[in-house]
């Protein structure tokens, strides 16, 4: 113990004499950030800091406001365990609290002079759940590949996305909702100002996320408030290029500010109050929760998100950075409507109207079952069309490259298996990217290990260079309209055409119609 204390004193004296903070003291006993000193842990060759505040606790009068600055502290702050997850239904990892705006850092550097690229994770959870403390989001393996890994928290559910006329009136920009996105932007700004102290390069930040985190990445690429905060972006099962609609469907989740404000009034009624001041006095645990009670999704507010992303990208109004985007082969397993063919057909008719018949021709349903061909309509409406559209629009109106992938890693299930005909479901890719495929697990195949190793290399190459290629992996060409090549992660990494492009073109007719005056009325009435 005395030796450890003496060692730390020596390092501190050296740092003072050199008038520099270029050393991770005692790897990593203490680090100076803008608001005070923090102390983390040293584990497996990494310096790890958990629960660093990047904004003031959004409680009391700060509930439903943009994130506020952190109050400085005098003593050394322990950052050795995850902070609480945001308020949500259920019991997330690390518990839950409104006081949730913290981030975590894994860094492999011994000196801040190394200036490593930074990879920033944004969790999913349908904007109603999520946590940085989930074990499958542990950043150790990725950090060991030569990046500073950061995960940031943000408010979810009604606490993160409630819009209301009163909230808009008290806001200097006359908007409400989108607090969760503003949290993400505040986290990125903190990283910009502080990551050099951890050996990271603030000009080499890559954001990445899955599901709602990937949709967030898409939105940050479209938000003028996020301009200059990252140089590249990775979206795993995300994208948000659909139009607004009162009734939310996968892929048509967005609302206008007015629509969300009207819904927010209903949330107050559900809570039994008539004003925001009364609502702020209700303890977070006692607030109404769940889908449909106020906006629990980002909205087009004209401020954080100026317009539909489809329209913004058509006009070239987006943060033009290299992107790596894709989705899984059987996302429809998690989101397809109806348990019977009859229910499925009724749901398709309700959503797509006069386009339903043509869509069911290219996404055929079984007589007595809902096969993958039918589930792929939900997959493409929620993910495939958005990625295809993102790739097309950015390659047409932007300067930065697009790398497009399709994750299809799964066994060929026998006919007697309940999984027969299944592909790769939603979120399966996360463990592969985070390098959590266990080679000692008898269910892990050589192909699983190969795909995971390749994805880890591609993701880290992209973080370091803005290009996934190099270090021995199969060449991944950039996507463009004249050469629409996609990287397939299925048994081996290999390239191929856009999956299901014939069906996507039929779905494209529906979405383009939805942006017309006639189509927009349909979307708002249904």
Secondary structure by P-SEA (a helix, b strand, c coil): caaaaaaaaaaaaaaaaacccccccccccccccccbbbbbbbccccccccccccccccccccccccbbbbbbbcccccccccccccccccccccccccccbbbbbbbcccccccccbbbbbbbbccccccccccccccaaaaaaaccbbbbbbbbcccccbbbcaaaaaacccccccaaaaaaaaaaaaaaaaccccccccccbbbbbcccaaaaaaaaaaacccccccccccccccccccbbbbcccccccccccaaaaaaaaaaaaaaaccccaaaaaacccccccccccccccccccccccccccaaaaaaaccccccbbbbcccccccccccccccaaaaaaaaaaccccaaaaaaaaacccccccccccaaaaaaaccaaaaaaaaaaaaacccbbbbbbbbbcccccccccccccccccccccccccccccccccccccaaaaaaaaaaaaaaaaaaaccccccccccbbbbbccccbbbbbcccccccccccaaaaaaaaaaaaaaaacaaaaaaaaac
